[in-house]
Amino acid sequence: MKYTKQERDWVMYDVGNSALVLFNTSVVPIYFNAINTAADSAELVTAWANAQTVASLVVALLMPILGSLADFAGNKIKFFLGFFLTGLVLCFAQAIPMGAMPFLVVYVVCTIGLNSSMTFYDAMLPDVTTDERMDTVSSSGYAWGYIGSCVPFIVCIALILGGPAALGLDMLLCVRVSFVIIGVWWLAFTVPLVRAYKQRYAKALAPGETMGGEIAKTIRGLGDTMRRIAHDKAILLYMVAFFFYIDGVHTVISMATTYGTSLGLDSTALILALLVTQFVAFPSAIAYGRLAGKYGTLRMIIIAVVAYVCIVLFAAFYLKTEVEFWILAVAVGLFQGGIQALSRSYFGKLIPKERANEYYGFFDIFGRYASVMGTLLVSVVTSLTGDASLGVLSIGILLIVGLVMLIRLSRIKGMA
């Protein structure tokens, strides 16, 4: 498909931010484990899960209010820039040598900036394309994000694995330099979007009303928005389903490397396996967008949720060796991009376009609280049992609940 300039620039932001997402889910947990040598494997999983929980909770609390304010003309790009720059500065800050707990605090704030910018980025989708092209454009964002993020990631991995021997550098120093490389990449692919983006759909201020008054009105009006959502059965069912099934997706992505490390698997093999996930996810995400056009967006989401149930069961009961982790990585790659892209675009089709940020703000509550619930569940179950496998298994219940909600939605909307 030939992209418009706005579609292309929008897709490129996924190329930029995905580099940090990949680095955070693969190298950063191992780096945190390396600088936190006093903790045992269960404590490492718990600490990392708690950090993910805090970051998700903050974003979930911020987005409804800020999302509603961003729907006014010209605001969306301002909020996007504010959180992007926060994440970028803290990405560079992680290159500074520090102890495990200070690093975790910096990581959490960086993650808040990254994830918040992505909420406003998602809400830009109705502005840059049409309903007919939304599945394909959204899928292309994830697809090119997966393959594009591999470029700086490979450079960083080559530096981390080869730097100590070839250049005589300390491996931890190589990881810190990698944060700078990732930050520069993220910045380079954000500039085109900032320059080209135009907000097509926006709310207007009432005559004589100021933005300060609108902030107070927005806080009071959150209940009205919730009532509008509650009265639209299709949107409500979908958001509840999303709340449960995306939990499994986010938790598998964020906890995979930490879980593999806790099983005693080689860290280099884990990183390379997750790199394979990116290459598999590239064509899979594009294929998912095309299959959605042929067989229906909702049907393809349901297929992906069923696949994730199988992935969680495999991880909990069979994952013991590096080969099995590679199998898991390929399986995740087949469905990861598709379910994220179609979840974003399907919601964009259901909501009123002029209130995209407001609705995506609540959508993000469901997504972020799901992340809070998933990582917290893994943390609690792992802490109580001392077995990370049982923590992973616990999220399978949430995926099944999400699947049931999606099936109920299909009876109302069909599989389109």
Secondary structure per residue as TSV (DSSP state, phi and psi in degrees):
chain	resnum	aa	ss	phi	psi
A	1	M	-	360.0	136.3
A	2	K	-	-83.0	124.8
A	3	Y	-	-87.8	149.3
A	4	T	-	-76.0	168.3
A	5	K	H	-61.9	-42.0
A	6	Q	H	-66.1	-40.1
A	7	E	H	-61.8	-44.2
A	8	R	H	-64.3	-44.2
A	9	D	H	-67.1	-34.9
A	10	W	H	-64.3	-45.4
A	11	V	H	-59.8	-37.7
A	12	M	H	-64.5	-27.6
A	13	Y	H	-63.4	-34.3
A	14	D	H	-63.1	-35.1
A	15	V	H	-62.6	-39.2
A	16	G	H	-73.0	-52.2
A	17	N	H	-73.2	-26.0
A	18	S	H	-65.4	-25.9
A	19	A	H	-62.8	-42.0
A	20	L	H	-71.0	-39.1
A	21	V	H	-59.7	-46.3
A	22	L	H	-62.8	-44.5
A	23	F	H	-64.3	-39.3
A	24	N	H	-66.9	-34.2
A	25	T	H	-88.0	-10.8
A	26	S	H	-117.5	-61.8
A	27	V	H	-83.1	-41.9
A	28	V	H	-60.8	-42.8
A	29	P	H	-60.2	-37.6
A	30	I	H	-68.9	-39.5
A	31	Y	H	-62.9	-43.4
A	32	F	H	-61.7	-42.0
A	33	N	H	-60.9	-37.0
A	34	A	H	-69.1	-34.1
A	35	I	H	-92.9	-0.8
A	36	N	-	-120.8	60.4
A	37	T	T	-71.2	-15.1
A	38	A	T	-77.9	-19.7
A	39	A	S	-88.0	151.3
A	40	D	-	-87.5	179.5
A	41	S	H	-63.4	-41.2
A	42	A	H	-65.6	-38.8
A	43	E	H	-66.1	-35.9
A	44	L	H	-65.3	-45.1
A	45	V	H	-61.2	-42.8
A	46	T	H	-64.1	-46.7
A	47	A	H	-61.6	-43.0
A	48	W	H	-67.5	-41.2
A	49	A	H	-63.0	-39.9
A	50	N	H	-64.1	-38.7
A	51	A	H	-63.3	-43.7
A	52	Q	H	-62.2	-38.6
A	53	T	H	-63.8	-46.8
A	54	V	H	-61.6	-46.4
A	55	A	H	-60.8	-43.8
A	56	S	H	-66.6	-38.8
A	57	L	H	-65.1	-42.4
A	58	V	H	-62.3	-45.5
A	59	V	H	-62.3	-42.6
A	60	A	H	-61.6	-36.5
A	61	L	H	-74.3	-32.8
A	62	L	H	-79.1	-38.0
A	63	M	H	-64.2	-36.9
A	64	P	H	-60.1	-45.9
A	65	I	H	-70.7	-50.8
A	66	L	H	-66.7	-34.9
A	67	G	H	-63.2	-41.2
A	68	S	H	-65.3	-42.4
A	69	L	H	-65.6	-32.4
A	70	A	H	-70.8	-15.6
A	71	D	T	-73.5	-12.0
A	72	F	B	-76.5	148.0
A	73	A	T	-52.4	128.4
A	74	G	T	85.6	-9.9
A	75	N	H	-82.8	-31.1
A	76	K	H	-58.7	-44.5
A	77	I	H	-69.2	-31.3
A	78	K	H	-67.2	-46.0
A	79	F	H	-65.5	-40.9
A	80	F	H	-57.6	-48.5
A	81	L	H	-63.5	-41.0
A	82	G	H	-59.8	-45.7
A	83	F	H	-76.2	-34.9
A	84	F	H	-60.1	-47.7
A	85	L	H	-65.6	-36.3
A	86	T	H	-60.3	-48.5
A	87	G	H	-62.8	-38.9
A	88	L	H	-65.2	-47.2
A	89	V	H	-60.1	-42.9
A	90	L	H	-73.0	-26.1
A	91	C	H	-63.1	-46.8
A	92	F	H	-64.2	-35.5
A	93	A	H	-64.9	-26.7
A	94	Q	T	-67.3	-12.0
A	95	A	T	-78.0	-10.7
A	96	I	S	-79.9	130.7
A	97	P	-	-60.4	131.5
A	98	M	-	-159.7	167.6
A	99	G	-	-73.0	175.1
A	100	A	H	-63.2	-47.5
A	101	M	H	-70.3	-45.1
A	102	P	H	-58.0	-39.9
A	103	F	H	-60.5	-42.6
A	104	L	H	-63.0	-37.0
A	105	V	H	-64.1	-46.1
A	106	V	H	-62.6	-41.6
A	107	Y	H	-60.4	-43.2
A	108	V	H	-62.6	-45.2
A	109	V	H	-66.3	-39.3
A	110	C	H	-60.4	-43.0
A	111	T	H	-65.8	-37.1
A	112	I	H	-61.5	-45.6
A	113	G	H	-61.6	-44.7
A	114	L	H	-61.3	-53.4
A	115	N	H	-67.8	-34.6
A	116	S	H	-67.7	-41.4
A	117	S	H	-61.7	-34.3
A	118	M	H	-71.6	-27.1
A	119	T	H	-65.2	-46.8
A	120	F	H	-67.9	-34.5
A	121	Y	H	-61.9	-45.3
A	122	D	H	-58.9	-41.1
A	123	A	H	-70.6	-13.3
A	124	M	T	-75.5	-17.4
A	125	L	H	-55.8	-47.2
A	126	P	H	-62.0	-23.4
A	127	D	H	-77.8	-28.5
A	128	V	H	-100.2	-10.0
A	129	T	S	-149.6	-176.1
A	130	T	-	-108.4	166.5
A	131	D	H	-57.2	-38.8
A	132	E	H	-66.9	-31.2
A	133	R	H	-100.4	-0.7
A	134	M	H	-64.5	-44.3
A	135	D	H	-60.0	-44.7
A	136	T	H	-68.6	-43.2
A	137	V	H	-66.0	-44.3
A	138	S	H	-61.6	-44.4
A	139	S	H	-64.4	-37.5
A	140	S	H	-65.2	-35.2
A	141	G	H	-58.7	-50.6
A	142	Y	H	-64.3	-42.3
A	143	A	H	-61.5	-52.2
A	144	W	H	-69.2	-27.0
A	145	G	H	-63.5	-42.7
A	146	Y	H	-63.2	-49.5
A	147	I	H	-75.5	-37.5
A	148	G	H	-67.4	-35.3
A	149	S	H	-66.5	-19.3
A	150	C	H	-68.4	-25.8
A	151	V	H	-63.4	-58.4
A	152	P	H	-68.6	-28.8
A	153	F	H	-64.6	-43.5
A	154	I	H	-64.1	-40.6
A	155	V	H	-60.1	-44.9
A	156	C	H	-66.5	-41.3
A	157	I	H	-65.1	-40.2
A	158	A	H	-61.9	-39.3
A	159	L	H	-67.4	-44.3
A	160	I	H	-67.6	-42.3
A	161	L	H	-85.1	-30.8
A	162	G	H	-101.5	-21.3
A	163	G	H	-58.2	-45.0
A	164	P	H	-59.8	-41.3
A	165	A	H	-82.0	-44.6
A	166	A	H	-79.3	-35.9
A	167	L	T	-113.4	-6.0
A	168	G	-	71.7	25.1
A	169	L	-	-93.7	150.2
A	170	D	-	-69.2	139.6
A	171	M	H	-62.2	-37.9
A	172	L	H	-65.3	-34.5
A	173	L	H	-64.6	-39.4
A	174	C	H	-62.5	-38.0
A	175	V	H	-64.5	-41.2
A	176	R	H	-65.2	-40.0
A	177	V	H	-62.6	-34.0
A	178	S	H	-62.6	-33.1
A	179	F	H	-60.8	-36.7
A	180	V	H	-67.8	-43.2
A	181	I	H	-60.6	-45.7
A	182	I	H	-63.4	-41.1
A	183	G	H	-63.7	-41.3
A	184	V	H	-64.3	-41.1
A	185	W	H	-62.3	-46.1
A	186	W	H	-59.2	-43.9
A	187	L	H	-62.7	-45.2
A	188	A	H	-60.2	-36.7
A	189	F	T	-92.9	2.5
A	190	T	T	-95.5	-31.9
A	191	V	H	-55.1	-45.7
A	192	P	H	-59.7	-39.2
A	193	L	H	-65.6	-43.9
A	194	V	H	-61.4	-38.5
A	195	R	H	-73.2	-35.5
A	196	A	H	-98.0	-20.6
A	197	Y	-	-66.7	134.5
A	198	K	-	-129.4	129.7
A	199	Q	-	-82.9	106.3
A	200	R	-	-78.9	-41.0
A	201	Y	S	-107.3	127.5
A	202	A	-	-155.7	151.9
A	203	K	B	-83.9	156.5
A	204	A	-	-113.3	144.3
A	205	L	-	-68.6	141.6
A	206	A	-	-66.9	152.8
A	207	P	T	-54.3	128.4
A	208	G	T	80.8	-1.5
A	209	E	-	-89.4	141.2
A	210	T	-	-104.0	165.3
A	211	M	H	-65.0	-33.8
A	212	G	H	-60.5	-42.9
A	213	G	H	-66.2	-33.1
A	214	E	H	-68.8	-32.4
A	215	I	H	-61.9	-47.1
A	216	A	H	-63.9	-40.0
A	217	K	H	-65.5	-37.1
A	218	T	H	-64.0	-44.1
A	219	I	H	-62.1	-43.0
A	220	R	H	-68.5	-29.7
A	221	G	H	-86.6	-1.2
A	222	L	H	-59.2	-35.7
A	223	G	H	-64.0	-37.2
A	224	D	H	-64.0	-41.7
A	225	T	H	-63.4	-42.2
A	226	M	H	-62.0	-37.7
A	227	R	H	-66.9	-39.0
A	228	R	H	-61.8	-41.3
A	229	I	H	-65.4	-43.5
A	230	A	H	-64.4	-30.5
A	231	H	H	-83.1	-12.8
A	232	D	-	-99.7	100.1
A	233	K	H	-60.7	-37.5
A	234	A	H	-66.0	-47.0
A	235	I	H	-63.7	-43.3
A	236	L	H	-62.9	-46.8
A	237	L	H	-60.7	-42.0
A	238	Y	H	-66.3	-41.6
A	239	M	H	-66.2	-37.6
A	240	V	H	-66.2	-43.5
A	241	A	H	-60.9	-45.1
A	242	F	H	-60.1	-41.6
A	243	F	H	-52.7	-41.9
A	244	F	H	-84.2	-48.5
A	245	Y	H	-73.8	-31.8
A	246	I	H	-70.7	-19.7
A	247	D	H	-57.4	-47.3
A	248	G	H	-62.2	-41.2
A	249	V	H	-62.9	-52.3
A	250	H	H	-63.5	-39.5
A	251	T	H	-69.3	-41.0
A	252	V	H	-61.2	-43.3
A	253	I	H	-65.2	-48.0
A	254	S	H	-77.5	-25.0
A	255	M	H	-106.1	-2.9
A	256	A	H	-58.6	-51.2
A	257	T	H	-67.4	-42.0
A	258	T	H	-61.9	-41.5
A	259	Y	H	-64.2	-44.4
A	260	G	H	-61.5	-39.5
A	261	T	H	-64.0	-40.2
A	262	S	H	-65.3	-24.1
A	263	L	T	-84.0	-2.6
A	264	G	T	86.6	14.9
A	265	L	-	-76.5	151.5
A	266	D	-	-64.9	129.9
A	267	S	H	-64.4	-36.3
A	268	T	H	-64.1	-42.4
A	269	A	H	-63.7	-37.9
A	270	L	H	-63.2	-43.9
A	271	I	H	-64.8	-44.4
A	272	L	H	-65.1	-35.8
A	273	A	H	-64.9	-40.7
A	274	L	H	-69.7	-26.3
A	275	L	H	-66.5	-39.7
A	276	V	H	-60.8	-37.2
A	277	T	H	-55.3	-41.1
A	278	Q	H	-63.3	-43.5
A	279	F	H	-68.7	-36.8
A	280	V	H	-68.9	-38.5
A	281	A	H	-68.2	-26.4
A	282	F	H	-60.1	-61.2
A	283	P	H	-69.1	-29.2
A	284	S	H	-65.9	-41.5
A	285	A	H	-65.3	-41.6
A	286	I	H	-63.9	-44.0
A	287	A	H	-61.9	-38.6
A	288	Y	H	-63.2	-40.2
A	289	G	H	-62.3	-39.1
A	290	R	H	-72.2	-39.7
A	291	L	H	-65.4	-32.9
A	292	A	H	-63.1	-38.2
A	293	G	H	-65.8	-29.3
A	294	K	H	-90.2	-42.1
A	295	Y	H	-111.3	-9.1
A	296	G	-	108.8	136.1
A	297	T	H	-64.0	-47.3
A	298	L	H	-63.6	-40.0
A	299	R	H	-60.2	-42.3
A	300	M	H	-68.8	-33.0
A	301	I	H	-64.2	-44.1
A	302	I	H	-61.1	-42.2
A	303	I	H	-60.7	-41.8
A	304	A	H	-66.1	-38.2
A	305	V	H	-64.3	-43.4
A	306	V	H	-58.9	-41.7
A	307	A	H	-61.9	-39.9
A	308	Y	H	-67.9	-32.7
A	309	V	H	-59.2	-44.5
A	310	C	H	-64.3	-39.2
A	311	I	H	-63.1	-44.5
A	312	V	H	-63.6	-42.9
A	313	L	H	-61.9	-41.2
A	314	F	H	-62.9	-44.6
A	315	A	H	-64.0	-39.1
A	316	A	H	-74.5	-36.8
A	317	F	H	-105.5	-25.4
A	318	Y	T	-119.9	-17.2
A	319	L	-	-74.5	109.1
A	320	K	-	-137.1	-27.4
A	321	T	S	-120.0	168.8
A	322	E	H	-64.5	-37.4
A	323	V	H	-60.8	-42.9
A	324	E	H	-67.1	-32.9
A	325	F	H	-66.2	-36.8
A	326	W	H	-64.0	-41.0
A	327	I	H	-60.6	-44.1
A	328	L	H	-61.0	-42.5
A	329	A	H	-61.9	-42.0
A	330	V	H	-66.0	-43.1
A	331	A	H	-61.8	-42.6
A	332	V	H	-62.3	-42.7
A	333	G	H	-59.9	-33.0
A	334	L	H	-66.2	-29.5
A	335	F	H	-121.1	-16.0
A	336	Q	H	-60.0	-55.8
A	337	G	H	-64.4	-39.5
A	338	G	H	-62.3	-47.3
A	339	I	H	-69.5	-35.4
A	340	Q	H	-69.8	-44.9
A	341	A	H	-65.7	-45.8
A	342	L	H	-72.9	-30.6
A	343	S	H	-61.6	-42.9
A	344	R	H	-65.4	-47.1
A	345	S	H	-75.1	-34.7
A	346	Y	H	-64.1	-40.9
A	347	F	H	-64.3	-38.6
A	348	G	H	-61.4	-27.1
A	349	K	H	-79.3	-25.7
A	350	L	H	-82.9	-26.6
A	351	I	S	-97.9	159.7
A	352	P	-	-69.3	129.6
A	353	K	G	-64.3	-35.0
A	354	E	G	-72.6	-10.5
A	355	R	G	-117.5	31.1
A	356	A	H	-58.3	-47.2
A	357	N	H	-66.6	-38.8
A	358	E	H	-60.6	-47.2
A	359	Y	H	-70.9	-40.7
A	360	Y	H	-66.0	-27.3
A	361	G	H	-62.8	-44.1
A	362	F	H	-71.8	-36.0
A	363	F	H	-57.8	-39.4
A	364	D	H	-70.1	-31.9
A	365	I	H	-56.5	-47.7
A	366	F	H	-64.3	-41.2
A	367	G	H	-68.3	-42.6
A	368	R	H	-75.4	-38.4
A	369	Y	H	-67.3	-31.6
A	370	A	H	-62.1	-41.7
A	371	S	H	-63.2	-39.6
A	372	V	H	-60.7	-46.9
A	373	M	H	-65.6	-42.3
A	374	G	H	-65.8	-52.0
A	375	T	H	-67.3	-35.9
A	376	L	H	-65.8	-39.6
A	377	L	H	-62.1	-44.7
A	378	V	H	-61.0	-43.7
A	379	S	H	-61.7	-48.5
A	380	V	H	-66.2	-48.0
A	381	V	H	-64.7	-40.8
A	382	T	H	-65.1	-41.2
A	383	S	H	-65.0	-42.1
A	384	L	H	-71.3	-36.7
A	385	T	H	-100.7	-20.1
A	386	G	S	71.1	13.0
A	387	D	-	-125.1	109.0
A	388	A	H	-65.7	-26.4
A	389	S	H	-63.5	-38.9
A	390	L	H	-68.2	-33.5
A	391	G	H	-61.6	-43.3
A	392	V	H	-64.4	-42.7
A	393	L	H	-61.6	-32.8
A	394	S	H	-61.3	-26.8
A	395	I	T	-78.6	-11.8
A	396	G	H	-61.4	-32.4
A	397	I	H	-62.4	-41.5
A	398	L	H	-65.9	-38.8
A	399	L	H	-61.9	-40.7
A	400	I	H	-67.0	-40.0
A	401	V	H	-61.8	-44.3
A	402	G	H	-59.6	-39.6
A	403	L	H	-62.5	-41.9
A	404	V	H	-62.0	-41.8
A	405	M	H	-64.4	-39.4
A	406	L	H	-64.7	-38.6
A	407	I	H	-65.0	-39.3
A	408	R	H	-63.2	-40.3
A	409	L	H	-63.0	-38.5
A	410	S	H	-62.8	-26.8
A	411	R	H	-73.8	-20.1
A	412	I	H	-92.4	-47.2
A	413	K	H	-101.3	-11.6
A	414	G	-	79.8	-173.4
A	415	M	-	-96.5	13.6
A	416	A	-	-67.3	360.0
